[in-house]
Amino acid sequence: MEFGRTEEVPFELELANAQFGLYTHIASLCGNPHDARDILQEVNRTLCRRKDEYDPSRGTLMGWARTLARFEVLHWRDRQKRAKVLFSNDMVEEVAQTLAEEASAPVDVRLGFLEECLGALSLHLREMLFAHHAERQPLASIAQRMKRDAHSVANSLYVARGSLRKCIEGKIEAGKGGVL
């Protein structure tokens, strides 16, 4: 490769690299992480089926994928008419717009911030977060192991997640001054 020359990234590699960000975008729009996985599969199928339409000179793959994801979430909502609706169509549009505007920090930067912010939590809270979110242990199991009631564990997890969110948002906001 010549110095200064950039090679085009293969579509499949670019799509693979976009999976985490695309999943979090979809989960934010639909409000359900389990349904978000199904919707992500539909979006991936559409992207692969229509990959010949992708033109990197017109924008990023992630931008195109987010647009397709928004429409797929709206389509999913139509199929869920009998189920309880979490967000109105207007709300989905508003969240999509907000997410597009707030996608200021790349995912790897946010993950770095998450690690820093996790380090600021007590070991006790980190263990609870890891057990519940990474190991998928139910609250009752964590509570029994820590000799606490499940309500107390749920409250601690709620507070810990709020602290992490505030910490990460603060680091992103601080980075907007030119650090990112």
C-alpha positions in Angstrom: 0.0 0.0 0.0 1.3 3.4 -0.9 1.8 6.0 1.8 -1.2 8.4 2.0 -3.4 6.1 0.0 -6.4 4.6 1.7 -7.8 1.3 0.6 -11.5 0.7 0.5 -12.7 -1.5 3.4 -14.7 -4.5 2.3 -18.4 -4.1 2.9 -18.5 -7.3 5.0 -15.7 -6.1 7.3 -17.3 -2.6 7.7 -20.7 -4.3 8.5 -19.0 -6.6 11.1 -17.4 -3.6 12.7 -20.7 -1.8 12.9 -22.6 -4.5 14.7 -22.2 -3.3 18.3 -23.1 0.3 17.5 -26.0 -0.8 15.3 -27.3 -3.1 18.0 -27.2 -0.4 20.7 -29.0 2.0 18.3 -31.8 -0.5 17.6 -32.1 -1.4 21.3 -32.5 2.3 22.1 -35.2 2.7 19.5 -37.3 -0.4 20.4 -36.6 -0.5 24.1 -36.2 -4.3 24.2 -32.7 -5.9 23.9 -34.2 -9.3 22.9 -36.3 -7.8 20.1 -33.3 -5.7 19.1 -31.3 -8.8 18.2 -34.1 -10.0 15.9 -34.4 -6.6 14.3 -30.6 -6.4 13.9 -30.8 -9.7 12.0 -33.4 -8.3 9.7 -31.4 -5.1 9.1 -28.3 -7.2 8.4 -30.2 -9.3 5.9 -31.5 -6.1 4.2 -28.0 -4.6 4.1 -26.4 -7.7 2.6 -29.2 -8.1 0.1 -28.8 -4.4 -0.9 -25.0 -4.1 -0.5 -24.6 -3.2 -4.2 -26.6 0.0 -3.5 -24.1 1.1 -0.9 -21.9 4.0 -2.1 -19.2 5.0 0.5 -18.8 8.4 -1.2 -22.4 9.3 -0.1 -21.8 8.5 3.6 -20.9 5.9 6.1 -22.3 2.4 6.2 -23.4 3.2 9.8 -25.5 6.1 8.6 -27.2 4.0 6.0 -27.6 1.1 8.4 -29.2 3.4 11.0 -31.7 4.7 8.5 -32.7 1.1 7.5 -32.8 0.2 11.2 -35.2 3.0 12.0 -37.6 1.7 9.3 -37.2 -1.9 10.5 -38.1 -0.8 14.0 -41.2 1.0 12.7 -42.1 -2.2 10.7 -41.5 -4.3 13.9 -43.8 -2.0 15.8 -46.6 -2.5 13.2 -46.2 -6.3 13.7 -46.5 -5.9 17.5 -49.9 -4.1 17.4 -51.4 -6.7 19.8 -48.5 -6.3 22.2 -48.1 -3.4 24.6 -46.4 -0.5 22.8 -43.5 1.1 24.6 -42.9 4.1 22.4 -45.0 6.0 19.9 -43.8 6.3 16.3 -43.1 10.0 17.0 -41.0 9.0 20.0 -39.0 6.5 17.9 -38.3 9.2 15.4 -37.3 11.6 18.1 -35.0 9.0 19.7 -33.4 8.2 16.3 -32.7 11.9 15.7 -31.2 12.4 19.2 -29.1 9.3 18.8 -27.8 10.5 15.5 -26.9 13.9 17.0 -25.3 12.4 20.1 -23.2 9.8 18.3 -20.2 12.1 19.0 -17.9 9.5 20.6 -17.0 6.3 18.7 -18.0 3.0 20.4 -14.4 2.2 21.3 -14.0 5.5 23.1 -17.2 5.0 25.0 -16.1 1.5 26.0 -12.8 3.1 27.3 -14.9 5.6 29.3 -17.0 2.7 30.6 -13.9 0.9 31.9 -12.7 4.1 33.6 -16.1 4.7 35.2 -16.4 1.1 36.3 -13.0 1.5 38.0 -14.5 4.4 40.0 -17.2 2.2 41.5 -16.7 0.1 44.6 -15.6 -3.5 44.1 -19.0 -4.6 45.6 -21.0 -2.7 42.9 -18.7 -3.9 40.1 -19.2 -7.5 41.2 -23.0 -7.1 41.3 -23.0 -5.5 37.8 -20.8 -8.2 36.4 -22.9 -11.0 37.9 -26.1 -9.5 36.6 -25.2 -8.2 33.2 -22.2 -10.3 32.1 -23.0 -13.6 33.7 -26.8 -13.0 33.4 -27.4 -14.1 37.0 -30.9 -13.4 38.3 -31.3 -10.8 41.1 -32.5 -13.5 43.6 -29.3 -15.5 43.0 -27.0 -12.4 43.5 -29.0 -11.4 46.6 -28.7 -14.8 48.2 -24.9 -14.9 47.5 -24.5 -11.4 49.0 -26.9 -12.1 51.9 -29.2 -9.2 50.9 -32.7 -9.1 49.7 -33.4 -8.9 45.9 -35.0 -5.4 46.2 -31.8 -4.1 47.8 -29.7 -5.6 45.0 -32.0 -4.1 42.3 -31.7 -0.7 43.9 -27.9 -0.9 44.1 -27.8 -1.9 40.4 -30.1 1.0 39.5 -27.8 3.4 41.3 -24.7 1.9 39.8 -26.0 2.1 36.3 -27.1 5.7 36.8 -23.6 6.6 38.1 -22.0 4.9 35.1 -24.3 6.8 32.7 -23.5 10.1 34.3 -19.8 9.4 34.4 -19.7 8.3 30.7 -21.8 11.3 29.6 -19.5 13.6 31.6 -16.5 12.2 29.9 -18.1 12.5 26.4 -19.2 16.1 27.1 -15.7 16.9 28.3 -14.3 15.4 25.1 -16.4 17.6 22.9 -14.0 20.4 23.6 -11.6 18.9 21.1 -10.2 15.9 23.0 -12.2 13.3 20.9 
